[in-house]
Amino acid sequence: MAFTLAVVVVVVGLLVSIALHEVGHMVPAKRFGVRVSQYMVGFGPTLWSRTRGETEYGLKAIPLGGYVRLVGMLPPADVVGAAPPRAGRMAELVADARAASAEEIRPGEDHRAFYRLSTPRKVVVMTGGPLMNLLIAGVLLAVVGVGIGVPVPGTTVASMPACVPAAQGRPCTDADPATPAEVAGVRTGDRLVAYDGVPTPTWEDFQQAVAGAGTAVVPLTVERAGEELTLQVEPALRGRVVLGADGAPVPGADGEPATETVPFVGVTPGYERERQSVGTVAAQLGDVTWQTARVVATLPVHVVEVGRAAFGGAERTDGILGPVGIGRVAGEIATTDAPGVTVSDRVATMLTLLAVLNVALFVFNMIPLLPLDGGHVAGALWEGARRQVARLRGRPRPAPTDVARMMPVAYGVFIALIGLGVLLLYADIVRPITL
C-alpha cells in the first residue's frame, strides 16, 4: 500500500509541476496579448475540458507532459518572404507547419500572434515554463531544508563497529581487536560531550579532537541517562582512504586510492535533522542545477550506458531514469525498513526527489532545440540579434525569424525523445535501478 501511495504522490506531483510549467507560459502570453486557444495537461484523447473565455482548459489521457497552444507561433510565408514550397518531404513539412499556424490566427487578430511579440517578450513567455519548474524546485528544497531540516551526523552514538579492522572496508575476524570505544565502556545512546578536555558539540568537533589527540590514553566525557561520565579511551590506528573536497578518493602515485593512518575510536554517529538557512538552500539549488546540466550535456553517453545495461547485461547502478524507474524509486523510499528512518525522513526524501525532477525539467527544456522551449528562446534571440545589427547599420527592420524552417529538426528531436522514452521504459523494467 505504501509503495502504491508513493508512486501516486510522485505522479500527481509531476502532473502539478507540468501544469504549473504550462501556467508559466500561459500567464505572460496572455499578459502580452497573445491569444491562448488551449491549455492542456497530458497528451492523447481528452478526458475533460472546459472553455473559459477564449481558452479551452483540459486534461488528457496520457500524463506524460502538457502544452499551451499559443496562436501564431510560426510566422506565415508572406511575412518571412518564403519562396513557394519545393518538392520534397522536408519542404512539405515546413510549408504545412506554416499553413497550420496561420490558420489559427483569426481575421483581424494578426497583432495577437506570438510571432509579433518583441524579442524580450518572446523570451519571457518561453522561459516562463522552465523558470516555473526551477521555482517549484526551490520551494520544495526550502520546505525540506528550512522547514523539515536535513540529516547531519550528531554526537549521539548510534552504533559501534564490531572490531578495529586492519583495512577500511574489510570485514572483522576473530583476530581483530575490539574497538577502543567498546573497551572504554561507551554504549549506544551515549552523547559525546568532550574528548581530551575539548568540548565536542558537533560530530565534526569530535573528529577533529580525535585527530589532534593522537593515540595517547585520553579522557572521553559522555552523557548517559542525564549524567556525565568520564571514560578513559586509548585510540587505535587504522588505515583509511584519503578523500578529496568532492568526497571522491584521491589517487596515489600508483594510481590506486591513497591511504592514510589515523586515530580510531570506533563510534558511529546518529543523524539529526538540522534546519538550513535560505542561503544554504539557494546554494543547494544551484549545485543540483549544475549537476543536472552536466548530466544533460553528456546525455548521449548515458543513453549508451542504459542501452548496454538493457541489452548487453551490463550492471546498472545509477544514471537516467524514466517514469517507471522514478516510480520505483519513490516506492522504495516509502517502504524502506532501514533502522531510524522516520516519517519526516520519508517526506523529506520524496520532496527532494520532486525538486530534483523539477530541476531536470528546467534544464532539459532549456536545450536550444525545437520543439523544446530552449529552441524557441534561441530563435527569438537570433531574431533580436539580427534586428539590432540592422538597426546599428541603418538598414530596414528584418522580417521575423522563419522558425518553420527548423521543423524537420523539431520532428527529429521529437522522434529521438520517443525512442529515449521507450528505451528507458524497457530498461526500468528489465534492469531497474534500486536504492
N, C-alpha and C positions, 0 to 999 in steps of 0.2 A: 504493500500500500504506500509506504513512504517513497519507494522508488518511483512509482507512477505519479505520485503527487509532485515530486521534484521535477520530473520531466514536464508535467503540465505547467508548473511555475515558470520553467525556462522558456517553454513555447509561448506562453502568454507574455512573459517579459520581452521576448524578441518581437512579438507582434505589436506590443505597445511601443517598443523602440522604433519599429518600422513605421508605425502610424505617425509617431511624432517626427520622424525623419521627413515624411511627406508634408506634415504641417510646416516644417521649416522651409520647404519650397513654396507651399501654397500661400502662406500669410504675406510674405514680401511681394510675391507675384500679384496678388490682389491689391496690395497696397500701392503698387506701381501702375495699376490699371489694366493688367493683363487678364483676359478672360480665362478662368479655370473651369473647364467643362466637366471634369471628373476628378474625384478623389477616391482612390480605391486601395484597400488593404488586401493583398493576396493577388493571385492570378487565376486564370481559368474561368469557369462558369460563375456567374454572380449568384450568391446565396441571398443577399439582401441589399436593397438600395433605396434611397430616398433623395428626392431633388429638393434642394433648398436654394431659392434664388435662381441663379444660373448654373449652379454646380450640382452634379449628382454625386452623392456620398454612398459608398457601398463596401460590402465585404465579399470577397471571392473565395472559391473553394480550396485553392492551393496556397497555404500560408507560408510562402517562400519569398515574399517581397511585397512590393506595392508600387503605386505610381500616382502622380497627378498629371492630368492632361492639360498642358499649357498651350493655348491656341496660338498657332503661328510660330512654332519652334524653328521651322526652316523657312527662309525667305523664298518667295516664288521665283520662277525662272526669269520673269521680266524685270524683277528688282535687281537681280545679280547679273543680268545680261547674259544668261546661259544660252549657249548655242542649241539649235534643235537636237534632240536626242539622236545619238548614233546607234548603229546596230550593235547588238551585244548585250549579254545578260547584265553586266555591271552598269552599263548606261541606262538600261531599263529600270534597274533598282533605284538609281539616282533620280530619274525622271518621275517614277511612281511616288517616291518619298516626297518630292517637291509638290506634286499634284495633291497628294493626300493631305499634306499640311495646309495648302492653300484652300482646300475645300472646307476646312474647319472655320475659316475666317468669314464671318457674316458680312453681308453688304453694308458698307459704311462704317465698318469696325476695324479697318486695316490698322488704325492707330493703336488698337488694343492688342496687336500681335506681339508675341515675345521678341521677335527679331527686331522690332522697332525700338526696343529699350536701349539706353546708353550702355556702354561697357561696364561702368561701375555697378549699374543696377542688374545687369545680367549676372555679374559675378556674385552679387549679394543673393540673388534668387537661387543660383545653382550651388553655392556653398552653404546656403541655409540648412539644407538637409543634413549633410555631413557634420556641420557645426552643432546641430541639434544632438546628434549622437555623441559628440565629444562633450557637450554639456551634460547629457544624461550620465555619461561615464564619470564625470567629475562629481556630480551629485551623489551617485552611488558610492564612489570611493570616500566621499566626505561622510556619508552616513556610517560607513564602516570605520573609517579612521577616527573621525571626531566624535561620532555618536557611540558606536559599539567598542571601538578600540581594536588594536592589532596585537596579536600574541607576541610577547617578548619573554626571553628567559628571565625568571625571577630568582630569588635567593632561597626558595624553599626546596629542599632536597626531594626530588620525585623518585629517584631510584639510585642504586649504586651498582656498578659493574661487578660481575662475579669474581674478577681477578685483575691483576696487573698484566695485561698481555704483553708478550715480547715484541709484538709489532702491531701497528694500528690495523684494525680490521680482522686480525687473526682470532679465531675462537679460543676460549680458555681451555686449558688442560689441567690435569691434576698436579702437574709440576709448577704451574704458575702460582705465585703468592697471592694472598688476599689483598684487597685494596687497603691503602693506608687509612681511609675513612672508616672502613669496617673494623679494622684493628683498633682504631682510636675510640670506637663506640658510637659513631654517628648513626642515626636512624632515619629512615624515610619519614618525611614530615618535619624534620628539624629545619629551622630557619637560620641561615648563615648570618651571623651578626658581625664578627670581626675575625681577622686572620693575622696572627703575629702582631696583635695590637692595632692593626689597621682596620678601621670600620669598613664594612662591605655592604652598603645599602643597595647596590646593584650587582648583577651577575658579572658584568664587566669589571667592576671593582674587585670582586673576588678573584677573577682570573689574573688580573694584574698583580694582586697581592701574592698569590701563589707563585707566579713567575719571578717576582722580585725577592722572595724569601729563600729561594734555593731549596736544598734538601735537608737542612738542619731541622731538628725537632722544634716545633713552634706551637704556641697555644692557639687553639681554634675555639672561638666562642659561638655557641649555638643557642637558639631559643627553643625550648621544648615544653609544651604544656604551660606556657606563660612564664616559665622560669629560664634564666640564662645559666648555661653550663659551660665550663671551660675544659676542653679536652686537649690532650697532647697528641699531635699528629706528626708523623715523620714521612714526608713525601717520598715517593719512589721516582725513578727516572724512566721515561717512556719515549720511544721514537714516534714522531707523527709527521704527516705530510705537510709541507710548507704551502700555505695558501696565499694567493695574491689579494689585492684590494677587491677584485671582482669575485672572489670566492673560488676561483679555479686553481688547481695545483700549479705550482711554479716548477718548470722543468730544470733539472740539474745539468751539469756539464755533459753527462752521458745521455741526455735526452729523456731519462726517466724522471718521475716526480722527485723533487728534492725533499729530504727529510731533515728533521732537527730533533735533538733530545731535550725534553722539557720536564720540569717537575710535575708529578701526577699525584693527585689526592684521591680521585675516584668518586666524585659525586656528579649526578646528572640533575640539572635544574628542572623544576616545573615551569610551566608557561603561564604568564599572567597577561590580562588584556590591559593595554596602556593606550589612553586616548592621545591622538596625534594633533598637531597644530594644523591650521589651514594651509600654511606654507609647506608643511611636510606632505600634505595630500596633493598640493599642486605639483610638487617635485615628483611624487609618485606617478601622477597622471602623465607628466612629461616623459618619465622613464618608460612607462608602459607604451606610450605612443611611439617613442623612438624604437623600442624593441620590436613592436609590431611592424613598423615601417621597414626594419631590417628584414623581417620575415617576408613581407610582401615583395621587397626588392629582389629577393632570392627565391621567389615563388616557383620558377621552373625547376630548381634543384629539389625543392620539397615535393613537387609533383612526381619527379622521377623516383624519389625515395618511397613515396606512397605506392607507386606502381611496382617497384621491386618487392615491397612487402606484400602487396596484394597478389601478385602473380609469380613472384620468384621465391617466396618463402623467407625473405629477409625479416629480421626482427623489427618490430615497430614499437618503439618505446615513447616517442614524442613526435611532434610535427603538427601539421594542419589537420583539422577535423571538419567533418560535415555535420549536418543536422542530427544524424543518428549518433555519431560519436559524442557530440555535445550533450545530447540527452542521456547517453550512458554515463558520462562523467558526472552530470548532475545527480543521477540516481545513485551513483556510488558515494557521492558526497553525503547524500541524505541518509544512506543506510550504513555508513561506516560504523564499525563497532570498536574503533580504537579507544583505548582507555583514556578517560579525562576529557573526551570530546563532548561539549555541551550543545544545547540548542542554539545559544548565541554563536558558537563556533560554526555550526552548520549554516545559520542565516548569513553570517558574515562572508563565508566562503561562496555561497550562492550569489550574493550581491556582487562580490568581487568578480565572479565568473561573468555575470551580466555586464559589468563595467568593462571587462576586457573585450567581450563580444561587441559592445558599442564602439570601443576604440578601433576594433578591426573593421567595423562598418565605416567609420570615418576615414581611416587610412585607405581602405580598398576603393571606396567611392571617389577618392581624390586622385586616382590613377588617371593621367591625362589621355584617356582613350574613350571614344564613344563606344557604347551608349552610357558609360558611367558619367557621373556629374563632373568629374575632372576633365573629361573630354569637352564638355560644353564650356567649362571655365577656360580651357586652353584656346578654344575657338573665339571666345569673347575677348581674351587678352590679345590674341593675334589681330583681331579686328580693331581693337583700341590702338594697338601699336601702329597699324597701317594708317589710321586716321591722324595720329599725332605726327607721323612722318610727313603726311600730305600737308598738314597744317603748317609745319615748320618750313616746308618747301614752297608754300604758297600755291599748292595745287588743289583742285576740286576735291571735295569730300568723297572718298571711295565708297562703293556700294557695300552693303553688309557682307560679311564673310559667307561664302557659299558652303555652309556646313553640310549640305546634302551630298557633296562630293565625297564625304567621309563615310557615307552609309555602308559601302562594302566593308570597310574596316569594322564598323559597328556590328554588322551581321557576323563577321568573322569572330569578333570578341564574344558575341552572344553565343555562338556555337561552341567556342572554347570553354565558356563558363558552364554550358550544359554538360560538356564532356567531363569537366572537372567535378561537377556535382555528381555525375554517375560514378566516376572513379572513387570519390570519397564515400559515397553510399555503399559501394561494394567493399571497399577496404574496411570501413567501420563495422561491417557485418562479419567478414571472414578473418580480418586481422585487427581487432579492436585495440585501442589504447586503453589500458586500465591504470587506475591510480595505485 
